[in-house]
Amino acid sequence: MREAEAFFHQQIPLTRAMGVRVVKHDTTGFTLEAPVALNYNHLHTAFGGSINAVATLAGYGVLWLELRAGAAHIVIRESSIRFLRPVRETIRATCSVPDQEQLQTFRARLAAKGKARLTLEVRVEENGATAAEFTGTFVALASSGG
């Protein structure tokens, strides 16, 4: 977990200011948290942009772990989010790992074409209740340096 968190804090400095922490990553999913105390709006609930950023990072984290060898650069191509309820204390975003067939297709396309995309879904919750639903299409581009 520390490796992923250090990567975010070094490569995406905003994550440090937001207080983003990696709280779980394993073969089933990737979960990040950020305190509302550092990400609030005028109503003292989580700022929508912060919720969106944490959700985007959860999806990014799944692919970063999948391609950890540095064989590709990951970017977000397109995303959408539905806000369902306010978040008052902690933004918690979880992206489930896609099934093995999807990952194999993704890896094969990256190897063959130097570019692959994958759509991921992220659930943002607080105290077990869904606060937002995020869908993002991420693109991996083969890096020339490996």
N, C-alpha and C positions, 0 to 999 in steps of 0.2 A: 504494500500500500504506500509506503514511504517513497518508493521509486516513482510511482505515478504522480503523487502529490508534488514531489520535487520537480518533475518534468513540467507540470502545469505552472508552478510558481516561477520557474526559470524562463520558460518559453512563452507564457501568457501572463505577464505581470499583473493584469487585472485580477486574476484569481487570488493573489496574495491580499490585495486590498479588500476583496469580497469575503475573505476568511474561508475560502473553499477548502474543505478537507475530504480526503478519500476515506470513507468509512467501511467499504467492503469491495473486494473484487475477487471473483473466483470464476469457475467454469459456468456459473448460472447467470451472473450479472455484475454490474459495476454501479456502485452507489456513492454519490457525493452529498455533502451537506454544506450549507452556508448559513450563518446566523442572520436573522432578520435585523438584529441590532446594527449590522454593517450594511444592510441592503433594504432600508425602509423607504417608504414614500411619505407623502404629507399626512396620510391616515395612520402612520406607524404600523402598517402591514407591509409584507414583502413587495418591493418594487417589481412590476411586471417584467422589466428588462432584466433584472437579476434572476428571476425565476427562469426566464427564457435562456439566459446565459448558462445557468447551472444545468438545465436540461440538455442544452447543446453539448456541454462538456461531458455529461454522462454518456451520450452517444459516442462522442469522440473517444472517450476512454475505452469503450468496448473495442473499437477498431485499433487504437493505439496498443492495447494489450495483444490483440490478434496479430499485429504486424510489428511487434516489438523490436525485431532485428534491424529496424531502420531502413527497410527496403522500400518504404513509400512515405510520401507526404500526404497528410489527410486534411481535407477541406470540407466545409459544409456547402452544399450546392443549393439546397432549398429546404425550408422548414415551415411548419405551422404549429400553432399552439392554441389550445382552448383553456381558458381560465375558468375554473368551476367554483372556487371558493377562496377566500383570503387565507394567506399564510401569516401567522402571528408570531411564531418563535423561531422555527428552523425550516429552511428550504431543504427538502430531501428528495433527490432525483435518482431514480433507478432505471437503468437500461438493461433489459434482459439480453443475454447472448442469443443470437439467432441460431436456428438449428444447424447441424453439421452440413447438411446438403447445401444450404444457402452460403455457408462459409466456404465450402469447397468450390462452389461456382464462382464466388467472389475472388478467391485466391487464384483460381485457374485463369480467369479473365485478366487479372492483374499481371500474371506471369506472361500470358500470351499477347496482350495488347498494351501493357504498360499503364493501364488505367482501368479502374473498376469502380462501380458504385453499389451502394447498399442502403436501403431504407430501414431505419431503426425507429422503434417506439420507446418513449420514455414516460414513466409515470412520476409525477411530482406529488408528494404527499406530506401530510402533517398529522401526527397522531393516528396513523392508519387510514385516514380519509384522503381520497384523491382530491387534490387541489388544482391540478392542471394535467393535461394530456398533450404531449409533444410528439410530432412525427418529423423526422429529418432524413434527407437523402445526403449521404456523405460520399465523397469521392476520394479514392486513393490513387495517387500518381506515383509511379515508380521513380525512385530517386536515382540519379545518375551515379552517385557515389556509393550506394549500397549501404 
